[in-house]
């Protein structure tokens, strides 16, 4: 940057000497020429000094900018004056101020995240693709062992098999995985999520032991109470049966006894349903499954309900191929379909626009076998579909109680399906009837000889 002024100034010094000794010039002309040359030299040297100062200033700005880029966020550049370099210094100071604010915000976010993870009641682990636990919080160490024991938790010989299985599924499929398992005395839900880089896995471990204990206590209490109620209810019904057959009872007394008998019978059915539901919930495993022909099972269900259906003016249709089979438990499927058919007979004659009939059919679907119970009654509003399988949930409180229902029939169907690895769902619209479908697993294929 200094080459230009030096090249221009170099010829001016000899020129000044020539002017001073040049013949034919008056004294005034020599003085004016000398002054002009001296001023030109002064201007050139002033520009030279300014450029030197600017170079020093630029070098200083470059050094401080590199410091800011390297993370020295507390650097501040002098920015006095109105020149270009002052404006540049102020701009760099502004960028550094924003960088400082962003850095402080990120540090605060990291501190909050660390506190949340450290104090979280659920376990949090980061597992590398090699299976080594990279990070974990105190809750994870408490649930799965001490930090020293868990340094190679997933790949070590003492690693919980369920935990290693979740990690393998997540890292292999690059998708989420979740299991419920027992490790030691703890009932745990373990959920694995692939991290953004795809090479690591985030594990979330939730302790549900207290929930399981509370659920066991509730089930035992309900089962015990229901069992204790069963004997007195049976006794009451026996005495009522004896009393109602007495020929000398007044009509009003007879009516009252009939009302007591109906309610006692309803209480008996409710108690049996609660006991059955408690037994299903208390099971630690599914019911034993076998390949069963469906037509004999469903024919028995229809035969038991045909008389009651005829009393309500309904025709029961059965459509099941003779050779159709499925992997199921005959007693559980019988019970579930019986509850659905009973509901269809109870509500299939009210408010519908279709013919007075109930259809029970079974057919094959891709990978499954479907058992369907359909009626042409008033239907169920879709707003109730998500809750209809809950215990004691009633679409129409008055209609359900008037029909003698307990509110547990569909809850029983749901739990029966769970223990035979089946699924149940409802399809219905108002005035267009209701269709319940149980989806059963197909029979396993015979091995090739």
C-alpha positions in Angstrom: 0.0 0.0 0.0 3.0 2.4 0.5 4.6 1.8 -3.0 2.5 4.4 -4.8 3.3 7.5 -2.6 7.0 6.6 -2.5 7.2 6.3 -6.3 5.5 9.7 -6.7 7.6 11.4 -4.1 11.0 10.2 -5.4 11.3 12.5 -8.5 10.1 15.6 -6.5 13.3 16.0 -4.5 15.6 16.3 -7.6 13.0 18.6 -9.2 13.2 20.9 -6.2 17.0 21.1 -6.6 16.6 21.9 -10.3 14.1 24.7 -9.6 16.4 26.3 -7.0 19.4 26.5 -9.4 17.5 26.9 -12.7 18.8 30.1 -14.6 16.3 32.7 -16.0 13.9 32.4 -13.0 13.2 35.3 -10.8 13.5 35.0 -7.1 9.7 35.1 -6.7 9.2 32.3 -9.3 11.8 30.1 -7.6 10.1 30.6 -4.2 6.7 29.8 -5.6 8.0 26.7 -7.4 9.8 25.6 -4.3 6.7 26.1 -2.1 4.6 24.1 -4.5 7.1 21.2 -4.5 7.4 21.3 -0.7 3.6 21.2 -0.3 3.3 18.3 -2.7 6.0 16.4 -0.6 4.1 17.3 2.6 0.8 16.0 1.2 2.5 12.8 0.0 4.1 12.1 3.3 0.9 12.9 5.2 -0.9 10.3 3.0 2.0 7.9 3.7 1.5 8.4 7.5 -2.3 8.0 7.3 -1.8 4.7 5.4 0.6 3.5 8.0 -1.8 4.2 10.8 -4.6 2.5 8.8 -2.5 -0.6 8.3 -1.8 -0.8 12.0 -5.5 -0.3 12.7 -6.6 -3.0 10.3 -4.0 -5.4 11.7 -5.5 -4.7 15.2 -9.1 -5.2 13.9 -8.1 -8.4 12.2 -6.4 -9.7 15.4 -9.4 -8.9 17.6 -11.9 -10.3 15.1 -10.0 -13.6 15.0 -10.2 -13.6 18.8 -14.0 -13.1 18.7 -14.2 -15.9 16.2 -12.2 -18.1 18.4 -14.6 -17.7 21.3 -13.2 -14.7 23.1 -16.6 -13.1 23.4 -15.6 -10.4 25.9 -13.3 -8.5 23.5 -14.2 -4.9 22.8 -12.7 -2.9 19.9 -12.1 0.9 20.3 -14.6 2.5 17.9 -14.2 6.3 18.3 -14.3 8.5 15.2 -16.4 8.7 12.0 -14.2 6.9 9.5 -14.7 3.6 7.8 -12.4 1.8 10.3 -14.5 3.2 13.2 -17.7 2.0 11.5 -16.1 -1.5 11.0 -15.0 -1.6 14.6 -18.6 -0.8 15.8 -20.0 -3.5 13.5 -17.6 -6.1 14.9 -18.5 -5.0 18.5 -22.2 -5.5 17.6 -21.6 -9.0 16.3 -19.6 -9.8 19.4 -22.5 -8.5 21.6 -25.0 -10.7 19.8 -22.6 -13.7 20.0 -22.2 -13.1 23.8 -26.0 -13.0 24.3 -26.5 -16.2 22.2 -23.7 -17.9 24.1 -25.2 -17.0 27.5 -28.7 -18.2 26.3 -27.2 -21.5 25.1 -25.3 -22.0 28.3 -28.5 -21.3 30.3 -30.5 -23.8 28.1 -27.7 -26.4 28.7 -27.8 -25.8 32.4 -31.6 -26.2 32.5 -31.4 -29.4 30.4 -28.7 -30.9 32.7 -30.8 -30.1 35.7 -34.0 -31.6 34.2 -32.2 -34.8 33.3 -30.3 -35.0 36.6 -33.5 -34.5 38.7 -35.9 -36.5 36.4 -37.6 -39.4 38.2 -37.2 -41.5 35.0 -34.0 -43.0 33.8 -32.2 -41.5 30.8 -29.4 -43.2 29.0 -27.5 -42.6 25.8 -26.1 -45.8 24.3 -23.6 -45.9 21.5 -23.7 -48.2 18.5 -21.1 -50.3 20.2 -23.5 -50.9 23.0 -21.5 -48.8 25.5 -23.5 -46.5 27.8 -22.2 -43.1 27.0 -24.3 -41.1 29.5 -26.9 -41.8 32.1 -28.6 -39.9 34.9 -28.9 -40.8 38.6 -32.4 -42.3 38.1 -31.1 -44.8 35.5 -28.2 -45.8 37.8 -30.7 -46.3 40.7 -33.0 -48.5 38.6 -30.3 -50.5 36.7 -27.4 -50.6 39.1 -24.5 -48.4 40.1 -22.6 -46.3 37.5 -19.5 -48.5 37.9 -21.5 -51.6 37.1 -23.2 -49.9 34.2 -20.1 -48.7 32.3 -20.8 -51.4 29.7 -24.3 -52.1 30.7 -25.7 -53.2 27.4 -22.9 -55.3 26.1 -21.8 -56.6 29.5 -22.6 -60.1 30.8 -24.8 -58.6 33.5 -26.8 -56.4 31.1 -30.6 -56.9 31.3 -31.6 -58.8 28.2 -34.7 -56.7 27.7 -32.6 -53.5 27.7 -30.2 -54.9 25.2 -33.1 -56.0 23.0 -34.5 -52.5 22.9 -31.2 -51.0 21.9 -30.6 -53.6 19.2 -34.1 -53.0 17.7 -33.7 -49.2 17.7 -30.2 -49.2 16.2 -31.2 -51.8 13.6 -34.5 -50.3 12.4 -33.7 -46.7 13.2 -37.2 -46.4 14.7 -38.7 -46.2 18.2 -39.2 -49.3 20.3 -40.9 -49.9 23.7 -41.3 -52.8 26.1 -42.6 -53.5 29.6 -40.4 -55.7 31.6 -39.3 -56.6 35.2 -35.7 -56.1 36.2 -35.0 -57.2 39.8 -37.9 -56.0 41.9 -38.9 -53.2 39.5 -41.6 -53.1 36.9 -40.2 -50.9 34.1 -41.3 -49.5 30.8 -38.3 -49.0 28.5 -38.6 -46.8 25.5 -35.8 -46.4 22.9 -35.5 -43.6 20.4 -32.8 -43.2 17.8 -30.8 -39.9 18.1 -30.4 -37.5 15.2 -27.0 -38.9 14.1 -28.5 -42.4 13.8 -25.5 -44.0 15.5 -26.7 -43.6 19.1 -29.8 -44.6 21.0 -31.7 -42.7 23.7 -33.3 -44.9 26.3 -36.1 -43.7 28.7 -36.8 -45.9 31.6 -40.0 -45.4 33.6 -40.6 -47.2 37.0 -44.2 -48.3 37.1 -43.8 -50.6 40.2 -46.1 -48.5 42.4 -48.7 -48.4 39.7 -48.5 -52.2 39.3 -48.8 -52.7 43.1 -51.8 -50.4 43.3 -53.4 -52.3 40.4 -52.8 -55.6 42.1 -54.3 -54.4 45.4 -57.3 -53.0 43.5 -57.8 -56.3 41.7 -57.5 -58.4 44.8 -59.9 -56.1 46.7 -62.5 -56.3 43.9 -62.2 -60.0 43.6 -62.5 -60.5 47.3 -65.5 -58.3 47.6 -67.2 -59.9 44.6 -66.5 -63.4 46.0 -68.0 -62.4 49.4 -71.1 -61.0 47.7 -71.7 -64.1 45.6 -72.8 -66.4 48.5 -75.4 -64.0 50.1 -76.8 -63.1 46.6 -77.3 -66.8 45.8 -79.1 -67.2 49.2 -81.3 -64.2 48.5 -82.3 -65.5 45.1 -83.1 -69.0 46.5 -85.4 -67.6 49.2 -87.0 -65.3 46.6 -87.6 -68.2 44.3 -89.4 -70.0 47.2 -91.5 -67.0 48.1 -92.6 -66.1 44.6 -94.0 -69.6 44.1 -96.3 -69.2 47.1 -99.9 -69.3 45.8 -101.4 -67.1 48.6 -99.4 -64.0 48.0 -101.3 -60.8 47.3 -100.7 -59.4 43.8 -98.9 -56.2 45.1 -96.6 -58.4 47.2 -95.9 -60.6 44.2 -95.0 -57.6 42.1 -92.6 -56.3 44.8 -90.9 -59.7 45.1 -90.5 -59.9 41.3 -88.8 -56.5 41.4 -86.5 -57.7 44.2 -85.7 -60.9 42.3 -84.9 -59.0 39.1 -82.5 -56.7 40.9 -80.9 -59.5 42.8 -80.4 -61.4 39.5 -78.9 -58.3 38.0 -76.6 -58.0 41.1 -75.6 -61.7 40.6 -74.7 -61.1 37.0 -72.7 -58.0 37.9 -70.8 -59.9 40.6 -70.0 -62.7 38.2 -68.8 -60.3 35.5 -66.6 -58.4 38.0 -65.1 -61.8 39.2 -64.5 -62.9 35.6 -62.8 -59.5 34.7 -60.6 -59.7 37.8 -59.5 -63.2 36.9 -58.6 -62.1 33.4 -56.6 -59.1 34.7 -54.8 -61.2 37.3 -53.4 -63.5 34.6 -49.6 -63.2 33.9 -49.9 -64.7 30.5 -52.3 -65.3 27.6 -54.8 -68.1 27.6 -53.6 -71.3 25.9 -54.4 -71.1 22.2 -55.2 -74.0 19.8 -56.3 -74.2 16.2 -60.1 -74.4 16.4 -62.9 -74.8 13.8 -65.1 -71.7 14.3 -68.4 -73.0 13.1 -69.1 -75.4 16.1 -68.2 -72.7 18.6 -70.4 -70.0 16.9 -73.3 -72.5 16.4 -73.4 -73.2 20.1 -73.5 -69.4 20.8 -76.4 -68.9 18.4 -78.3 -71.9 19.8 -78.2 -70.4 23.3 -79.5 -67.1 22.1 -82.0 -68.1 19.5 -85.0 -68.4 21.8 -84.4 -64.9 23.4 -84.0 -63.4 19.9 -87.3 -64.9 18.8 -89.0 -63.4 21.8 -87.8 -60.0 20.6 -88.9 -60.6 17.1 -85.4 -61.0 15.8 -83.9 -63.6 13.4 -80.3 -64.7 14.0 -78.4 -65.6 10.9 -75.1 -67.6 11.0 -72.6 -67.5 8.1 -69.5 -69.5 8.8 -67.6 -71.7 6.3 -67.4 -75.3 7.5 -63.6 -75.5 7.3 -62.7 -72.1 8.6 -60.4 -72.2 11.6 -58.3 -69.9 13.7 -55.8 -69.8 16.5 -57.9 -69.1 19.6 -59.2 -70.3 22.9 -62.7 -71.8 22.4 -64.1 -70.9 25.8 -62.9 -67.3 25.7 -64.1 -66.8 22.1 -67.5 -68.3 23.0 -67.8 -65.9 26.0 -66.8 -62.8 23.9 -69.1 -63.6 21.0 -71.9 -64.4 23.4 -71.6 -61.0 25.0 -71.7 -59.3 21.6 -74.7 -61.3 20.4 -76.5 -60.6 23.6 -76.0 -56.9 23.1 -77.1 -57.1 19.5 -80.4 -58.9 20.5 -81.0 -56.4 23.3 -80.5 -53.3 21.2 -81.0 -54.5 17.7 -84.7 -53.9 17.5 -84.7 -50.2 18.6 -84.5 -47.2 16.4 -83.0 -48.9 13.3 -84.2 -48.8 9.7 -83.0 -52.2 8.6 -84.7 -55.7 8.8 -85.3 -57.2 12.3 -82.3 -59.6 12.2 -78.9 -60.1 13.7 -76.1 -61.6 11.7 -73.1 -63.6 13.1 -70.5 -64.4 10.5 -66.9 -65.4 10.2 -64.6 -65.0 7.2 -60.9 -64.9 6.2 -59.0 -61.6 5.8 -55.3 -61.1 4.9 -53.3 -62.7 7.8 -56.4 -62.8 10.1 -59.8 -64.3 10.6 -62.7 -62.0 11.3 -65.8 -62.8 13.5 -68.5 -60.2 13.0 -71.7 -59.5 14.9 -74.0 -57.0 13.2 -77.4 -55.7 13.9 -79.8 -53.1 12.4 -80.6 -51.2 15.5 -80.3 -47.5 16.4 -76.5 -47.6 16.2 -73.9 -45.9 18.3 -72.8 -42.3 17.8 -69.1 -42.2 16.8 -68.3 -39.9 19.7 -68.7 -42.9 22.0 -66.5 -45.4 20.0 -63.3 -44.6 21.8 -64.8 -45.3 25.3 -67.3 -48.0 24.6 -65.0 -50.7 25.9 -64.4 -49.0 29.3 -65.9 -50.5 32.4 -69.3 -49.2 33.3 -69.4 -46.8 30.4 -72.9 -46.5 29.0 -73.9 -44.9 25.8 -77.5 -44.4 27.1 -77.6 -44.7 30.9 -81.4 -45.2 31.2 -81.7 -47.7 28.3 -78.8 -49.8 29.5 -80.1 -50.1 33.1 -83.6 -50.8 31.8 -82.3 -53.7 29.8 -80.6 -55.2 32.8 -77.1 -54.6 31.5 -74.1 -54.4 34.0 -71.9 -52.0 31.9 -69.1 -54.6 31.9 -70.1 -56.7 28.9 -67.9 -54.9 26.3 -65.1 -54.5 28.9 -65.1 -58.3 29.3 -65.0 -58.7 25.5 -62.0 -56.4 25.3 -60.1 -58.3 28.0 -61.0 -61.7 26.6 -59.6 -60.6 23.2 -56.4 -59.4 24.8 -55.7 -62.8 26.4 -56.3 -64.7 23.2 -54.1 -62.3 21.1 -57.2 -60.9 19.3 -58.5 -57.4 18.6 -62.0 -56.0 18.8 -63.4 -52.8 17.2 -66.7 -51.3 16.6 -68.2 -49.7 13.4 -71.5 -47.9 13.8 -73.6 -45.0 12.7 -76.8 -43.7 14.1 -79.9 -45.4 12.7 -77.7 -47.7 10.6 -76.9 -50.4 13.1 -73.8 -51.6 14.8 -71.0 -54.0 13.7 -68.5 -55.5 16.2 -65.5 -57.3 14.7 -63.1 -59.6 16.5 -59.9 -60.2 14.6 -58.3 -63.5 15.4 -54.8 -64.7 14.5 -54.7 -67.4 11.7 -53.6 -70.9 12.3 -49.9 -71.4 11.8 -49.0 -73.0 8.5 -48.0 -76.6 8.4 -44.2 -77.0 7.9 -43.1 -78.3 4.6 -42.3 -82.0 4.6 
